[in-house]
Amino acid sequence: MGSKTDGSNSEWWRGAVIYQIYPRSFMDSDGDGIGDLPGITSRLEHVAGLGVDAIWVSPFFRSPMKDFGYDVADYRAVDPIFGTLADFDAMLARMHELGLKLIIDQVLSHTSDQHAWFAESRSSRDNPKADWYVWADPKPDGTPPTNWLSVFGGSAWQWDSRRRQYYLHSFLAEQPDLNFHNPEVQAALLDEVRFWCERGVDGFRFDACNHQFHDALLRDNPPATLASIGEVSTVRADNPYAMQQHLYDKSQHENLAFLEALRRLLDDYGAVALGEVGDENAPPVMAQYTELGKRLHLAYSFSLLTADHSPAHLRHQVEALDDALAQTGGWGCWAVSNHDVPRVATRWSDGGVPDTRRDRLWLALLLSLRGSASIYQGEELGLPEAEVPFELLQDPYGRAFWPEFKGRDGCRTPMPWAPEAPNGGFSTGTPWLPVYGPHLPLAVERQAADPGSMLAFSRALLHWRRNQPLLRTGGIRFIDAPEPLLHFERGDGLHSLQAVFNLGGEPVSMPLPDGLMPLVGQPLAPTAVIQDSDERRMLVLAPYGVFFGTPAAEEGRS
């Protein structure tokens, strides 16, 4: 169980690598076709062997599973399909034995409509929890109170015949938004967080944490304009949600005080807060939310979960966040894949065939940026996006927007463990989503036996990075380079290293900066060579090649 500390926890999270587990799809221990907590425990040696610092486990709480756990019906109970609280305690204990930290998802902005709080709230207009959710009367013509839209499509308001009012749902209608303007709601949610702190978790990933307050005056959002649309949208262009400026339904100033109360609680237990901040202009919000020592410890960025992966785009997104965080002393967390977007091996393949060289490049880039990094299960194997036919689709988001958007199931199919075993070793039963055939040759068991595999590379890269303090916590400065090169320096004022990435499929040469030598021990060394010419030394990068270099005076430091 957890114990209180003086709040002076170490900053292990700064520059950490966090491995995301989507429990439904990681490992099934009981043959029901759905991954579970004992299944996770049975495979923890694989994760520990990668060399990551922490594991983020997506929701496993009691839920009707309309949004597969992000609709919580009981914050303190493990859903029976995932196991029991005893299974959770055993998983946590094994993680700690292996030197891993545990971060769990907390969905505070909304609950399931099956939560006891909502059942009471909707029963009348004068019960003790009547104001725990966002209720509003219709306009005189019966239409919703505002023009706010749901992320999942359509109005964000749902009519309830018992109260003869609308309730707000930023996501599914089965996910009513809590009313954070009510102090009782804030206190109750802090108690739910405290429950898991007492159980000994090391941190929390707070889902949709900028959705926790709405505009109390219920003002309409204005339409989006070319000037208001950010470079990174939180939804696809074919979703009407993208047609508004979300000035009043999220990212409200009142949230800052709640985040400060949350931080005080977490500091009592030495627990860490990672916030998911989905906003059209996210960097300023992320900077505000992670102001040094006051609110969240770090904020999770959506900015590289995009289709655009050009050097110009990558540089712009990283510089924008770094510039914003510099104003507050905040910290970011980067990802190129997660449970909500197509896998990077496919999304950034330019429609081409799978290429392990490219997969290695993206992982090396992710682990070289200033900030912490989140790796999604299967990314260490180079798994491509799976194809899931409509008749087997489970995701309500995908079913609503089919066929233009096929949903999120393609990145949620079961983890392949053994190529010859039934269902890739994931389950002895029928999996909740089909095992994708092209994943089987990439299974853990097969790659573990191949020293030239993506898995072997991932392990080597992660262990190497652990011993590179500049890559964990150094500053970042981009250096101009022609397409398709991305070039930047990491440094701490005393030492520095430079990284160059060839994002293209053809070899590229560039003059080697004066005095720069290859950094010792880098796993990608063979993809970049130095050639001496009559005039100067040249760096030649293979297709998708990567170079890490350091000034000659520091050569040999690793």
Summary of the structure (lengths in Angstrom):
residues: 558
radius of gyration: 23.7
end to end distance: 37.9
largest distance: 85.6
contacts: 1903
relative contact order: 0.10
helix: 30%
strand: 18%
